[in-house]
Amino acid sequence: MGAGVAGLTAAADLARRGADVTILERAASHGGKMRHVMVDGRGIDGGPTVFTMRWIFEGLFADAGESLSDHLGVYSTNVLARHAWRAGGRLDLFADIEASVQAIGDFAGAADARGYREFCARAAAIYRTLEGSFIGAEKPSQLDLVRRVGLSRLGELWRTAPFRSMWSALGDHFSDPRLRQLFGRYATYVGASPWFAPATLMLVAHVEQDGVWLVRGGMRAVADALRGLAERQGASLRCGADVTRIIIEGGRAKGVELANGERLMADAVLFNGDAAALPSLGAPGPKPAQRSLSAITWCVNAPTSGFDLAHHNVFFAEDYAEEFRAIFNRREVTAAPTIYICAQDRGLQPPPPGTPERLLLLINAPADGDSRDFNASDYIERTHSLLASCGLHIGEGSAVATTPSGFDALFPTTGGALYGMASHGATATLRRSGARGKIPGLYLAGGSVHPGPGVPMAAMSGRLAAARLLEDAAGRSTSVGFAPGRHSR
């Protein structure tokens, strides 16, 4: 169920291993949150915009006897992201660490430049500790995680800093509050506040340093490549197939029922969606938890001026803490929100000045789309005002907006939460559901389950769910996992 990244990835693995796979997708097309929004006849990525951890996808295709590069055109970028502050200052982060060290030194001074180099080393160490033991392995308990890392490396596990907030840990490295803002934003990659997310999430910095890729044709091309792989392995896809109930007989998932009354029986059901939606389908799900961030987005086709955009851009106001107090405490959008812009035509060949370009604008919002209405026009003035104060002006053009209410309509029962539960607290990631559902025959994949949100993590969850399903079907209890250079059996 579900043709998002995780569902397509799982389908490719299952079909390759001989399973008869039918993918049922509620929407009119595949891709899930990796959606394409048409504006003035131009397709704009309206969901994820960053392609990282390429090794996960290379392993998926290699296991099928294919090469990712034959089906997906990607190229690296020198500038990871461009940042600007309303109070003053601009800073580029680069793929080359030493180039970023130089830029940070010019921006904030030598001490923070040294702090950045130390921060990168710390992020790399956290990633190395968790890559095989957590990211590419089945959902562990706390004891399982200790066992996987090994007693001799407990010091390394402790240094992943799960009991410190990201904001606190960033103070070890940066005195300039603007740099803490910049790197604290990594918490929002999983829909969390940097004041409540564990410092462990600093590993995102290493993931980006390891490679941020731009995709020819946009992120939609990733979904197309995954669909093509799944279908070449023998999986079939049915779009417009709205599953309204998981059929449970004898305490086991036995199939699904569609909105038109059609029943499809199966040996197993793999659910690619927010795990919080399972009770609405008649299946047991996780305990209710604090929702992650939602967003208000605008897919825009318009000219820009005054600011030389990179592919990825972030614009900050002064009081970062207020943004998260507003969302998680008062359940509202702050007066001056952080703005992310993906300028999707700023790749190898920037558009000529004055011509319309494709933009995704995003501000964070509370995931209350199922309990209140959001009107995007109420937030456009504050968004353009902050951009103008940073020097960017967006000219006349067309736009398609999506609010938490709209995301809840696309992904029912979530309230528009884009990352499942909020990753707040030391054990939040360990509380996510694993590949096995709460009843036999039901398996889970997607950004709301282990190992967490994001395109590569969702793909990994699909691989883990497929592997667990196949091991269970074979009557084996072997643990499953994936790592760079190591593919499935």
N, C-alpha and C positions, 0 to 999 in steps of 0.2 A: 504494500500500500504506500503510494507516494513516489513520485518521480523526481524528487530532489536529488542533490548530490549523493547523499547516503543511499537512497533507494536505488539509484542507477548503478552505483558502485557495487552494492550488494548483489544486484541482479546479474551484473557481469561475472562476478565470482561464482555465484550459484549456478548459472547456466553453463559456465565453463567446466564446472565439476559434474555436469550431467543432470542437474535438476531442471524440471519443467517449470519455468518461471513466467508468470503473468504480472506485469506492473499495472496497478490501477491508480490513475491520477485524477483527482477531482477537477483540476483546472483544465483549460482548453489546450495547454501545452505542457511540456516537461520543463524542469529546471527548479521548481520550488521557489525559494527566496531569490534564486539567481534568475530574476525575471528581466525581461526586455520590455521597455515602455516606449510606445511609438509617439513621437512628437513631430508634427509637420512632416510625417513620412519618414522620419529618421529614428532608428532604434537606439535607445539609451539604456545602459545598464542601470536598473533601478534597485539593485540589491548589493551584494558583495562586489567590491571593486579591486581587491588585492589578491594576487595569486602568489602564494609562498609554499614552502615545504614540497617542492616539486618532486622529491624522491618518492612521496606517497603515490603520486600518479604514474611516475615512471615504473614503479614496481607493479602497479595494477596492470598496466599495458604489457609489461615484460612477462608477467605470469600467463598472459593470454597469447604469448608468442608475437607480440606486436611492439612497435616503438611509438612512444607518445609523440615524438617529433614528426611522425608521419601524419598525425591527425590533429595536431594543435601547434599553431605558430606562436612562439613566445620569444621575447627578447628582454634582456636585462636593461635596467635604467640606472643611470649614474646618480640622479637625485631621488632619494627615497621619498621625501616630502618637503614641501616649502611651508614655513610657518610665519605668521605675522601677528602682532599684538596691537590692540587699539591704543594702548598707552605708549607704544613705540617699540620698534625693533623688528627685524626680519632675520630668519635663520633657516638655512637649508641643512638637512641631514643627508649624508652621502652614503653610497654603498661602500666606499672606502673609509675605514675607521679613521685613518690619519687625516683625511680631508675634513671629516667632521670634527676631529680634535682641533684642527686649525680654525675652522669656522666658529666653534664654540669659544675658543680662546679670544678671537676677535670680538665676539658677541658679549661674553660675560667675564673674561679674564682667565689667566693661566691656571688658577686653582680649580675652577670648574672644568677647564679642559682636561686637567689631570683626573678630576673626578669622573669625567665621561669615560676615559680609558679604563678606569677601575670598574665603573658601572658595566661596561661591555664585558670585561673579564668575569664579573660576577654573574651576569646574565647567561654567559656561555657555560659557566660551571653548573648553574641551576638546570639548564637545558640538558647537559650531558648526564646529570644525575637522573633525570626523569624521562629521557627519551625512550629508552627500552623498558624501564620499570613501570612507567605510567602511560605515556602518550601512545605507544604502540602495543600495549598489552591490555588484557581484559581488566575490567574494573576491579581494583584491589580494595581490600579493607586496609585499615591502618597497619595491622600486623602483616598482611600480605605485602604491603609496600616496603616495610622494613626488611622482610625476608628477601624480596627481589633485589633491593639495593645491596643487601649484605651487611652483616654485623660489622665487618671491617670498615665499612663506608658510612657508618651512622653519622659521623661528623659532616659528611657531604650532604646527607639528607637534612640535617639540622640547619645547614647553611642555605637551604632553599627558603628559609624564613617564613614558614606558613603561619606563624603566630604574630607576625608583625604586619601592619598595614603597608600597602605599597607607598602611600604618601610618607609615612614615617621613614621607611627604608631609603627613599629617594633623598631624604635629608642627609644621609651618610655621604652622598656624592656631590650634591649641588647646593650652593648657597643662594643662587639666583632663583627667585620664585617662578620666573618664567620657564626655566628648565624643568622644574618640578611639575609645572603644568604640562609641558610638552610630553615628558615621559610618563606622567601620571595618566595621560590619556590612554595608555595601553590597557588600563583596566576597562575602558569602555569597549574595547575590542571583544570582550565577553559580556558586555552589558552591565558592568558593575561600576561602583564608585571607588575611586582610588583611596578614599578614606576607610573603606570597609573591605576592599579586595586584599587578599594576601600578597605579600611582597614576592611570593613565588612567581607571580605573573610578570615579573621583570624579564622572564625568559623570552617574552615576545620580542624584546629588543634584539636578542640573538637570532631569532627566527628571521627577522627582517634583514639583519646583517648577512645572514646566510644566503639571501637572495630574494629580492622582490622582482617579479616578472610582469611585464605588460603583455597582454594577449591580443594578437591580431584578430579583429572581429569582436573584441570585448569579451567580458566574462561569459556572455551567452555562448561563445564558442566552446568554453569548457563543458557546459551542459550538453551541447551538441556532440562533442567528442565522446562523452560518457554514454550518451544514449546510443551512439553508433556502435561503441564497443559492446554494450549489453546486447544489442540486437544481432550483432555479428556472432555473438556466442550462443544465440538461440532464444534469448528472452523476447517476449512480446509486450508491447505497450498499448494500453487503452486509456486515452484521455477522455475527459468528460464523464468519468466513472466515479460517481460520488458514493463512497462507502459510508453507510449509516450505522452499521452494526457489525461487530466481530462475533461470529457464531461460536458459542461455547457449549460443548456437549461433553458430559462426563468429566467436567472440570478441566477440559482441554480446548484450546483454540482449534476449531475444525474448518474455518472458512470465513467468508464475509458475505454480508447482504448489502446490495446497492439500493440507492434511492428509488429506482424503478421496480424494486421487488425481486430482482434477480439474485439468486444465491449461487455462490461459487465455493465449492468445497475444496479443501486442500489438506495436505499433511502438516503444513506449518504456515503461519502468518507472520510476515515481517513488516512491522509498522514503522514507516519513515515519516514522522511528524512529531509535534511537541507531545512529550509523554503526558503532560497535563490534560490532554484531550482524550485519553483512553477511557475514563469513566463515562464520557458522553457517547462512547461507542459500545458501552456495555461490558467493558473489560476493566479489571483492577489497575489502578495507576499509582504513581507516587503520592506521598502525603503532600498536601498543599504547602507551597513555599513562596517566599517573596519573589515576585517577578523581576526579571531583568529589565533593562531599558527598552523602551520603544523609540520611535523617531517620527519626526515630520520631515518629509522629503519633497523636493521639487525636481522633476526631470525637465530641464530647460533647454531650449534651442534659441540662443540669442548671442549677439556680439558682446564682447567685454572690452574694457579699457582701463588704463591707470595702474594696473598691477600685472606683472608678467607671471601668469599662472604656470605651475608645473602640472604633472599629471595628478598628483595628490597634494592637497593644500589644506591647511588648518588655520583658522582665524580665532584668536582668543580675546576675551574681555579680561578685566582685572581680577575679579573675585570668583575664582574657580570653585571654591567650596560652596558658594551660594547656588551654583547650578545644581549641585547634587542635593543640597538641603531642599531646594524647591521641588525637585523630582521625587525624592524618596520620602520626604517629610510632609511637604504641603501638597504634593501631587499636582504640580503645575510646572510650566515652562518658565525658566528664569527670564528676567527682562533683557539680559544680554547673553544669549547662549553662545557656546562654542559652535563654530560652523565648519563643517567639513565640505570641501568641494572636490569632486573628481572631474577634472577637465579632460574628457575622454578623447578629444582630438589632439591633445598635447602629447604626442608620442614622438615618432621619428621625424615627422614633418608637421610643425605647428600650423594652424590655419592662418591665412592672410589676415592682417589687421582689418577690423571692421566687419568681417564676415561672421555669420552666426556659427556658434560652436556648441557642442553637446556637453551639458553640465549636469551633474547630480549634486544638489545641495542637500545637506542633512543637518538637523539639529536634534539633540536628545529630548525625549519626552517621557512622561510616565506611561506605563502599560495599563491604561484604564479605558481602552477603546471599547470594552464591552459594557461599561457602566456610564459613560458620558460621551457626548459628541465633541469632536475637535474640528474647528474650522481653520483651515490652513491660512486663510486670508488674515486671521487675527495675529499671525506671527510673521508675516512677510515684511512688514515695516521694520520691526526690530532687527530682522535678519539683514535687510539691505542697509540699514543704518550702520550696523557694526562693520559690514564689508566696506562701506564708503569711508568710514573712519580709518580703515586700513589701506585705503587707496584704490579699492576695486569697485568698478561701476559695471553693472549688468544692464545692457540696453534693452530696447523693446524686442519682445519675442514671445514665444509660446511656452507654456509650462503645464505639466500635469503633476498635481500634488497628491500625496498619500499621507494620511494621518494615522494615529494609533487605531482609530475606528476602522479605517480602510485596511490596515494590516490585520485587524481582528476578523474582518470579513474574508480576507484571503486565507487566514490561518485561524479558524474558529476555536473559541474557548481560551485563547491566549491573551486576550486584551490588547493584542498588538505587541506583546513581548517578543523580541527578535532573537533572544539567546537562551530561551528556557528560563530556568531559575537564576536568580542573581548569585554570582559567585562571591558572596560575602562571608567572611570568616575562614578560620583555618581549615575546616573540614568540609567546606561547601562542595568542592570538586568531588570529594569522596561520597557525598550524598546523592550524586546524580545516579540515575538508573544505569544498570549495565546492559549487556546485549540480551540477556534473558529477561523476559517479562515475568510477571508474578504468577502466571499459570503456564503449564507445559504447552508447547507448541506455539507460543507467542514470543517473538523476538523484536528488539527495538533498535533503531538506528536514527541518527540525526543529531543536530546541534544541541538538543536538550538533554542528551544522554552522554555517557562516557565516550571519548575523553573531553568533550565540550564543544563550544561554538566555533564557527569559522569554517571556511571551505575545506581546508585540508583535514581538520579534525572531524568534520562530518563525513568526509570520504573514509577516514580511518575507522569511524564507527560503523560504516557500512561493511568494511572488510572484516572487522571483528565480529559483527553480527552474523555475516554469512559463514565465517569459519566456525563459530559456535554452533550454529544450526546444523552444519554438516557433521561436526563431531558428535553432537547429540543423536543425529539420525543414524550414525554408524555405531552408536552404543559405546562411544569412548568418552573418557573424562579428561583427555589431554588438554592442557592449557593452550591458548592460542595467542599469537602476537605477531607483530610485524616491525621491522627496523630497516634502516638503509642497507641496501645490499643483501637483504635477506627476504626472500619471497616465500609464498605459501607452499605447502607440500604438494 
